[in-house]
Amino acid sequence: MISTIDIKVPVQIFSNDEIKAAAAKVVGIKSSAVNGIHILRRSIDARRGDILYQLKVLVYYGDSYMEDGCESTQYPYVKNSPPVIVVGAGPAGLFAALQLIKHNLKPVIIERGKDVHGRKADIADLYRKSLVNPDSNYSFGEGGAGTFSDGKLYTRSTKRGNVTDVLKIFVEHGADEDIIVDAHPHIGTDKLPKIIENIRKTITAHGGEYHFDTKVCDFTVKSGAVSGVVDQHGNKFEGAAVILATGHSARDIYNMLSASEITIEPKDFAIGVRVEHKQSLIDKIQYHGNKPELDLPAATYSLVTQVGGRGVFSFCMCPGGIIVPAATEANSLVVNGMSNSKRNSPYSNAGIVVSVGSTDIPEYSQYGVFQNMIFQQELEKSFFDKDGRTLKAPAQRMTDFVKGKMSTDLPETSYLPGLKTSPLHKMLPIFIAHRMQQAFIKFDDKMRGYYTKDATLIGLESRTSSPVRIVRNNETLESINIKRLFPCGEGAGYAGGIVSSAIDGINAADKVSELYSNNL
Ligand SMILES: Cc1cc2nc3c(=O)[nH]c(=O)nc-3n(C[C@H](O)[C@H](O)[C@H](O)COP(=O)(O)OP(=O)(O)OC[C@H]3O[C@@H](n4cnc5c(N)ncnc54)[C@H](O)[C@@H]3O)c2cc1C
């Protein structure tokens, strides 16, 4: 017999024997009658004083025994199969490529940035020289924005595909098996580059192709359908279809699509700041002061409130993490957060953002479909340190921001390029600043101690999701204007985050394969 049960075990006594005993009790058998247990899901419940592991467990007993391991994914060799162009080697593009191979199609990956190794040198230049390489940075290059990300693998949406399939592929390429069971799986920026490299090895070992330092600048079209792409040097790459997975920071791609009369539309997104606290404070609040005695992970939080009919919410919270300069263009300032697998930096950070729609910024309506994107771009430029020409980020103590006054000094920070005391309450548009000022007070009702002079607001957090949507046919996932062009991932405006972008890439590859089996 196999039963699926939910149990709670105090974190102090978390061991296989204890789980077995607790599971036996729930099933109504002796502990010795349990043949095996398999944890399906694990989360921490710290809502009350006692901190518990909340587990979903498969219990094997009677004549049922656990089977060993699971089979790894088998890929055919596709070097001589029909080529499909995949633009962008982020999560959407890479998972699309793996799925194309499963369908016996050959992915030809075109990536404007460098491989993970070369990319690291350009990221080092961000810190050493304040230099942003527009093709190789925290968003562009092998693995896309997912490579030096926090590597949180949560997604709210399970409607579009199988999250576990994506997690298993990460495990097959080097991620810890715990990600399959953790309710909030996390890889960490120290492990992601190796995993991305291993994915490349799988793709090339099975006949897929990569072209780095190759920026798509145009499409080729035959009989009303996309037949390939053209790079910055005029080289052409032909394929049975084009999967466009260029992420939400590739503004040049949106311009190219619009010039080619491919329908795009403005999409609501969110803008705000990154808030940095000491991790010890967040642990104290969330674990009720229990963390030092217990071996618990750095505590996380998720906050949301309504102010003036609009959501103000935390975004991409990085416990034990650092804040990084994530602009993709020169003379702009964008921040984002990441952490390593141990999440052991003394700081916690999270975006606190306000949703923005076209009606909030009528002064940008002249830009038509680019209304939100130009607003985002101009705000990023206004946060740049024009005098020093460095990547120093404008910052303010949380309490000063709420009271509307400049900070005379700032707490220590994880943001290595440094901070510049600045009036964020004036630099942010009023409809954003006012809502955030009220939200911080409200957040303190949910997490007593969150609103503090020791928290720093650092701007600008602006790459929360795409400000543009590439309109596609819901059924075929092709662009509504042109056949065999499959916009997918975060840049298409239908996904957000690593897992949902990966799933969207898989779905696009499935649709390409369907087309192919119908002889295109
Ligand atoms: C610092 C940071 C931390 C993050 N942390 C998390 C997290 O913890 N969890 C999470 O779920 N999400 C996180 N994200 C967001 C996540 O990385 C993205 O949602 C995800 O990577 C989107 O995947 P994608 O494949 O759609 O696009 P991207 O990852 O943006 O990849 C697009 C790729 O296309 C390439 N490209 C663009 N234009 C062209 C062109 N013209 N020609 C050829 N190639 C082109 C780019 O170089 C890039 O490699 C983080 C992002 C950042 C920057």
The ligand as a Gaussian input file, in Angstrom:
#p B3LYP/6-31G(d) Opt

LIG

0 1
 C       20.018000      39.633000     -10.971000
 C       18.760000      38.877000     -11.330000
 C       18.194000      38.016000     -10.399000
 C       17.062000      37.267000     -10.723000
 N       16.594000      36.344000      -9.823000
 C       15.589000      35.512000     -10.193000
 C       15.182000      34.460000      -9.355000
 O       15.734000      34.250000      -8.285000
 N       14.160000      33.658000      -9.764000
 C       13.526000      33.855000     -10.955000
 O       12.608000      33.087000     -11.282000
 N       13.887000      34.859000     -11.770000
 C       14.923000      35.673000     -11.426000
 N       15.310000      36.666000     -12.280000
 C       14.563000      36.842000     -13.522000
 C       14.900000      35.706000     -14.497000
 O       16.283000      35.633000     -14.659000
 C       14.176000      35.932000     -15.801000
 O       12.800000      35.937000     -15.536000
 C       14.469000      34.847000     -16.822000
 O       15.847000      34.721000     -17.027000
 C       13.756000      35.134000     -18.144000
 O       14.095000      34.139000     -19.051000
 P       14.056000      34.359000     -20.629000
 O       14.750000      33.189000     -21.219000
 O       12.684000      34.660000     -21.068000
 O       14.922000      35.676000     -20.914000
 P       16.392000      36.058000     -20.518000
 O       16.885000      35.260000     -19.382000
 O       16.385000      37.538000     -20.371000
 O       17.268000      35.631000     -21.772000
 C       17.201000      36.294000     -22.986000
 C       18.484000      36.034000     -23.777000
 O       18.317000      36.555000     -25.092000
 C       19.534000      37.160000     -25.505000
 N       19.241000      38.165000     -26.529000
 C       18.572000      39.340000     -26.371000
 N       18.507000      39.995000     -27.545000
 C       19.132000      39.222000     -28.471000
 C       19.407000      39.379000     -29.864000
 N       19.008000      40.458000     -30.539000
 N       20.089000      38.390000     -30.486000
 C       20.518000      37.283000     -29.821000
 N       20.301000      37.105000     -28.498000
 C       19.604000      38.060000     -27.836000
 C       20.084000      37.755000     -24.236000
 O       21.482000      37.960000     -24.314000
 C       19.704000      36.705000     -23.201000
 O       20.725000      35.762000     -23.012000
 C       16.447000      37.430000     -11.985000
 C       16.987000      38.334000     -12.913000
 C       18.138000      39.038000     -12.597000
 C       18.724000      39.999000     -13.615000

